[in-house]
Amino acid sequence: MTGKKAKVQPAISKRTLFSVISASSVGTLIEWYDFYIFGSLAAILSSQFFPKDNPTAALLSTLATFAAGFIVRPFGALVFGRLGDLVGRKYTFLVTLVLMGGSTFAIGLIPGYATIGFWAPLLVLLLRLIQGLALGGEYGGAATYVAEYAPENQRGYYTSFIQTTATLGLFVSLGVILITRELLGVEAFADWGWRVPFILSILLVGVSIIIRMRMAESPLFSKLKTEGKISKNPLAESFGKKQNLKMVLLALFGATAGQGVIWYTGQFYALSFIQKACNVEFVQSNVIVAVALLGATPFFVIFGGLSDRIGRKNIMLAGMLLGVLTYRPIYDKMYSLTDLTTRQELSDAQTISRKLAKQPNGDLLTTSTTSHFYSDGLIAKDIEKTIATSKAPNSPSKPELTKAVVLPSRSFWLMIFLVFIQVLYVTMVYGPIAAFLVELFPTRIRYTSMSLPYHIGNGIFGGLTPFIATALVATATKANEVAPGSVEKPYLEGLWYPILVAGVCFVIGLLYLNNKRYTTADD
């Protein structure tokens, strides 16, 4: 693995390197925690901030609001990337942290749709846009900062630690959600307890601000600043020069777009599919994803380090190709683990329970649960909820019907394994990506140049994955209702989007990406 020989940079101790990684990673972890709790609570937020008369439309609206935060990330990359190349890495991603954390905290304080009407979704959308802009400047700063400290021949290894923060942020968010839900109870969590994870984020942000305030500027940027070689117009230099623009486009369509859809399919859509298509019970579905993430997270570092020895391209493209070839069989197997039509019900074991709960406003919530038991140990619950107001106690509301499946032990662990495989693909495409991007561009415009393709690939191509996939499934399901049998296995139709994007990206990357390490003359 060879490349253009770089200038030797002063040796930096491992202790200093890991201090830099810790400072960058803690803040990035918190920012991803902030971003993920919105996605993880999409089903509950849809009933809080949107009308309840059409649950599917409410969920799609929530996912669209979630996606809006991703769509503006490229604009955040331009704004904060330019700032980072002009004034420095440290202060730029300190600003992004404050914006991100403040927006998340504020979402936890917004009254619901029932209280302030359409102002609720509008305020949430505004805060999501601020979050997206801030996150657009966060990753590029952290990756650039660590890469400019790391030895040239170990950039893949050291920058891969930043990649673990995205998964760990999701893992922490799931942990906070599950603990809060268990402590408060299901009804209280759905009513107001969902606000707790949002509000708690302000404590995490405070700790991160203290850590980042103690950080020094990166040595390479400090050297450029001392020598007066900082770019006067990073945007024009990044995208106005043909060679740099070519690298930006190649990074997007040959790497980050495919990496983005693989990432969001394996971590976000997998959870959505388990909860919505498979109807797996809330706690169990989150535990499945959390355990799979925890098991796969070390592979970010493994593949990042491996890319220092064999190159970034082959590892990333292998992850994309595996996703293209195996997503449909994997998701078909996931669905089969909860498919009641293939199971034998133990009809004499059916149970019915009824629970009454008085709400803070005096209304009475009645929850009726019919549990169906199957020969393999699976339990399927039909849950019906009605609310009788204090003013009309004998006229309950229209029943709200939901389903919940509890997997037996064998199916539970098999589901974890199927999600683990998907997250393993994520580690292959995401582990080497930071080193790949920072090595494409010179230090003077690195923050700006690498941030844009990363956030278009992840923010738009990747961030739209849950929304587009859910919409494709809804369309296929509706088509089957109009013409039964017209779409075989409609629950798999959502996968065509990540398969198509990853497939195109694989071909472009195979043809045009070089597996040699890209080094820059000023490094």
Secondary structure as UniProt FT lines:
FT   HELIX           14..40
FT   HELIX           42..49
FT   HELIX           55..71
FT   HELIX           73..87
FT   HELIX           89..107
FT   TURN            108..109
FT   HELIX           113..116
FT   TURN            117..118
FT   HELIX           119..147
FT   TURN            148..149
FT   HELIX           152..154
FT   HELIX           155..184
FT   HELIX           186..188
FT   HELIX           189..193
FT   HELIX           195..213
FT   HELIX           219..227
FT   HELIX           234..239
FT   HELIX           242..251
FT   HELIX           252..256
FT   HELIX           257..264
FT   HELIX           265..269
FT   HELIX           270..276
FT   HELIX           282..296
FT   HELIX           298..310
FT   HELIX           312..336
FT   TURN            337..338
FT   HELIX           340..342
FT   HELIX           347..349
FT   STRAND          351..358
FT   TURN            360..361
FT   STRAND          364..374
FT   TURN            375..376
FT   STRAND          379..388
FT   TURN            393..394
FT   STRAND          400..406
FT   HELIX           409..430
FT   TURN            431..432
FT   HELIX           433..438
FT   TURN            439..440
FT   HELIX           443..445
FT   HELIX           446..455
FT   HELIX           456..462
FT   TURN            463..464
FT   HELIX           465..482
FT   TURN            484..485
FT   HELIX           490..495
FT   HELIX           496..512
FT   TURN            521..522
//
